[in-house]
Amino acid sequence: MITKRFGIILSFLLILTPTSLLVHARHIVIPRNPDEDAPFNIEFKKIPLKYQSAYLAIITGVSPASYFNVLVKDSICSLEKTSSFANQFSCDYAINGGPFESFVHGGCIGLMISNGTIIHSNAENISGDLQQSTEGSDVSFGITFDNEWIMENIDSKRLADDSKGLGNIKELVTGLHGWLVYNSTVDVLPDDFASRRAPRTAIGIDKYGQKLVLLQVDGCEKCFHTLEATHGYTLYELAHLMKDYADYAINLDGGGSSTSVLHGRVVNRPTCLDYIDYPCERPVASVICIREDVSTALM
């Protein structure tokens, strides 16, 4: 009788729990389907929207682990502009990466891995305090040394468990606010943050692991003198747009941080001041850098 009651209670709780709240336990690993005839390529286009523009880059290539890079300035995630990262590291294409703690000191939020080195875990912030924001909510995106795309929430307990194979992750960045698209379906946590309009940056892949998708939408998050629609996209709108190109996707840092750089030149209209619609680039703590590997290009 007790077991039966427990089962009824558990079933009732699962019914009451929104599906989106159960999403974070999902662990997605997509081995890239090898296609030796697929050369490295960046397909870039500017997408005119009603009140602003979006910037789309679809990247393909034989070895994603050779072209996908998560960059930080140093071990404490000090700040640097996306374009500065792009020029310093010869990125063919670059966007801003994960959220950070301070506009002054930087400091990565969530698990961050660059070239196989754990730069920051989601257990502590730069002050040494326990960080709660990424435990059980935000989703990480990365690539292994074996060219497998990985997307999941990696909490501090899993990070400490070497048997889970985290040592094989080459590059990884933690996003903000969970999933956008899961299994070709829009899947956004329903709350005030998701409904807020702001510039946005997103990253995703197709279900075959052959296409990396980077999408960025312009706006001015808190500009009081403009129409609300010009402030940017909600996460719901971003997810619907991203679903046209990716089967799995997450949200990265946005707002005044959202920046797209093609061949060393800023191609979007970043608004680093948030409250004033003035084009300026904000220093960020991490960057997604797409760079053709020289050894691959020469083969």
Salt bridges, closest charged atoms under 4 A:
GLU80 OE1 - LYS73 NZ 3.43
GLU152 OE2 - HIS27 ND1 2.31
GLU152 OE2 - ARG158 NH2 3.53
GLU171 OE2 - LYS170 NZ 2.77
ASP187 OD2 - ARG26 NH1 3.04
ASP191 OD2 - HIS177 NE2 2.73
GLU237 OE1 - ARG197 NH1 2.77
ASP274 OD2 - ARG282 NH2 2.87
ASP277 OD1 - ARG269 NH1 2.58
